Every structure is written in structure tokens, then in C-alpha cells.
Amino acid sequence: MRKNKFILGLLIISLCTLRVFAGDDEEAVKQAVKNYYYLYFIKMDKIAYRSILTEDYQFLENGELFDADGDITLMPKPDSGYERTDTFDFRYIKVDGDFAYAVYFLKSDINDKANSTIHKEWLESTILRRSGDGWKIALLHSTKITKPEN
């Protein structure tokens, strides 16, 4: 009986520990997705941005397919007067070993040099691959949400 209680105790501790690590992975995946946008649209740092992408990275948007080099050529220039604020609504995150994917809505308020603000929304999915202690983006698929005009 005593041995069974000990084994049960170890099992409970193990399950709790796994859940903590899974929660840590989920938060790390969320942060990797947010960092992707921060480096691209806020810092506009091509070198740092490239470092968070896998070698076989693919970006799918508006029916077009880009690799890392093609995606980076579209990055706004730091002196463009472009400012952006992003809000994420994560709906699903799945971590399976060294792979993860996230599904989320992205809302962005974009200001340009003329000080006009544009509001855009997307439904996106991202596939990530564990690299060392962190996550790298392997694929991002973006679907623009268009709302009917009244």
C-alpha cells in the first residue's frame, strides 16, 4: 500500500511538471509569434528577423508564396514613417515535441507619414520548429479578413 501511494505521488508530480513545461512552451510560442511581427514591422531589422526564421521558411499571403529573401524584400524601411500596433488573439496552440503551431487573429492599426490610420485584420496560422532553447518560424499563412461595407 505504501509503495502504491509513493508511485501515485510520483505520477502526480510528473503530470504537474509536464503541464508547467507545456505552459512554458505555449508562452514561448506566443512570444515567438509576437517577436516575428516586432522585428519585421517595429524594429525593421532584417538581420534579427532572418535569425528567427528556419532555413526553409515559407510565407503565404494573398495567394502568393514567399521564401525568407522574398519576405524580407517587402519589409518597410526604417525611415518610412510607418508605425504599427498589433493585437493578438491566440485561439489555439499545439506543441508536439520540437514542432508547434499557433492559430490566432491579428488586428493591426497602421499609421503612415500622412498620419492616416488604417485598421486591418487577419486570421493566421504559424508552424514553428524548436531550435536550441527557442522557437523559429517555419511557415506563416495569413488570410486577410475583409468586412462587408455598410
Buried (B, 14 or more C-beta within 10 A) or exposed (E): EEEEEEEEEEEEEEEEEEEEEEEEBBEBBBEBBBBBBBBBBBBBBBEEBBEBBBEEBBBBBEEEEBEBEEBBEEBBEEEEEBBBEBEBEBEEBEBEEEEBBBBBBBBBEBBBEEEEEEEBBBBBBBBBBBBEEEBBBBBBBBEEEEEEEE
